């Protein structure tokens, strides 16, 4: 999952690309239709998640937002593959991310649990949605800025919006997997939701795909691990999603240590 805009000379993860106009006097170019259609589909998935939550279909609501995350993870890559990056695509991508990974998770979790705390719960939902929007606004504002220490070292700044949405649902995953009412406790869910929102707008270094480079000697093992994870996702989706969240949270201190080491090495030279 990535909230990287699809425009400009460099993306958040350092991808090189051409800055294409995308929208001319005749509208979108033909090659720009596919990535933008995928982005629109991700937006539709996020909004549909809200609809499922309103009707009480909690698992379908979360599935819809997870699907939005998967679609968001491929639209930018397809745009770069087709050389179809555009300012229009970047704006659409940010708007879709703000709704699918900010507004939708906040509303789903509010309806699922924290509406029992009308004031604190709503403020926690507002905090999460606003933090997602602020993160994306910061990302767009810095898109053409070269002075970004984390990006230059191959890291991200803060938790990406799609990852934040996935982390926000951790209490729900555990509730579905165990059926324990403690994981649906509105105070716990509200505090967790606000904490994840704070992680999204934080200035801490987090791993990007480019910063994770397994050694050549274990790359086959990594492929096998991904295959096993996919199989587990099909058989035990809630435990698997919870495990992915725990692994990501565990890797965050490692990212800080690794970035600090790279920063010291650069300062020494």
Residue pairs with C-beta under 8 A, 6 or more apart in sequence:
1 69
1 70
1 72
1 73
1 160
1 162
1 163
1 166
2 12
2 13
2 72
2 73
2 76
2 160
2 162
2 209
3 12
3 72
3 93
3 94
3 97
3 101
3 135
3 136
3 139
3 160
3 161
3 162
4 11
4 12
4 13
4 15
4 76
4 139
5 11
5 12
5 76
5 89
5 90
5 93
5 94
5 139
5 140
5 143
6 17
6 35
6 75
6 76
6 79
6 80
6 84
6 85
6 86
6 89
6 90
6 93
7 17
7 19
7 20
7 22
7 85
7 86
7 87
7 89
7 90
7 143
8 17
8 19
8 85
8 90
8 143
8 144
9 16
9 17
9 18
9 19
9 144
10 16
10 17
10 143
10 151
11 17
11 76
11 143
12 139
12 143
12 151
12 156
12 208
13 151
13 154
13 156
13 208
13 209
13 210
14 151
14 152
14 154
14 208
14 210
15 76
15 80
17 80
17 83
17 85
18 83
18 85
19 85
19 87
20 29
20 32
20 83
20 84
20 85
20 86
21 86
21 87
22 28
22 29
22 32
22 84
22 85
22 86
22 87
22 88
22 89
23 32
23 86
23 87
23 88
28 36
28 86
28 88
29 84
31 82
31 83
31 84
32 79
32 82
32 84
32 86
32 88
32 89
34 78
34 82
34 84
35 75
35 76
35 78
35 79
35 82
35 84
35 89
36 75
36 86
36 88
36 89
36 92
38 71
38 74
38 75
38 78
39 71
39 72
39 75
39 89
39 92
39 93
39 96
40 92
40 96
41 71
42 67
42 68
42 69
42 71
42 72
42 75
42 96
42 100
43 68
43 95
43 96
43 99
43 100
45 64
45 65
45 67
45 68
45 71
45 100
46 64
46 65
46 68
46 96
46 99
46 100
46 101
46 103
46 104
47 99
47 100
47 104
48 64
49 60
49 61
49 62
49 63
49 64
49 65
49 68
49 100
49 104
49 108
50 61
50 103
50 104
50 107
50 108
52 58
52 60
52 61
52 64
53 61
53 107
53 108
53 111
53 112
54 111
58 108
58 112
58 172
58 176
59 176
61 108
61 112
62 108
62 169
62 172
65 100
65 101
65 104
65 105
65 108
65 165
65 169
66 166
66 241
68 96
68 100
68 101
68 104
68 162
69 100
69 101
69 162
69 165
69 166
72 93
72 96
72 97
72 100
72 101
72 162
73 162
75 89
75 93
76 93
78 84
79 85
79 86
79 89
90 140
90 143
94 136
94 137
94 139
94 140
97 132
97 136
97 161
97 162
98 129
98 132
98 133
98 136
98 161
100 162
100 165
101 132
101 161
101 162
101 164
101 165
102 128
102 129
102 130
102 131
102 132
102 133
102 136
102 161
102 165
103 129
103 132
104 165
105 128
105 165
105 168
105 169
106 125
106 126
106 128
106 129
106 168
106 193
107 125
108 169
109 125
109 128
109 168
109 169
109 171
109 172
109 189
109 193
110 121
110 122
110 125
112 172
112 184
112 189
113 121
113 171
113 184
113 185
113 186
113 189
113 190
114 120
114 121
114 122
114 124
114 125
114 186
114 189
114 190
114 193
115 121
115 122
115 186
116 186
117 124
117 186
117 187
117 190
120 186
120 187
120 190
121 186
121 190
123 194
124 189
124 190
124 191
124 193
124 194
125 193
127 193
127 194
127 197
127 198
128 164
128 168
128 193
128 194
128 196
128 197
129 197
130 197
131 164
131 197
131 198
131 200
131 201
132 161
132 164
132 165
132 197
132 200
134 200
134 201
135 158
135 160
135 161
135 164
135 200
135 201
136 161
138 157
138 201
142 148
146 152
148 157
149 263
150 156
150 157
150 205
150 259
151 157
153 205
153 211
153 259
153 262
153 263
153 266
154 208
154 210
154 211
155 205
155 206
155 207
155 208
155 211
155 255
155 259
156 205
156 206
156 207
156 208
157 202
157 203
157 204
157 205
157 206
158 199
158 200
158 201
158 202
158 203
158 204
158 206
159 167
159 196
159 199
159 200
159 202
159 206
160 200
160 206
161 200
163 248
164 196
164 197
164 199
164 200
166 241
166 244
166 245
167 196
167 199
167 245
167 248
167 249
168 192
168 193
168 196
169 241
170 192
170 242
170 245
171 183
171 184
171 188
171 189
171 192
172 183
173 238
173 239
173 241
173 242
173 245
174 180
174 183
174 238
174 242
175 181
175 183
175 184
176 238
177 236
177 238
177 239
177 242
182 188
204 252
204 255
204 256
205 255
205 256
205 259
206 252
206 255
207 251
207 255
211 255
211 258
214 222
229 240
229 244
232 239
232 240
232 243
233 240
233 241
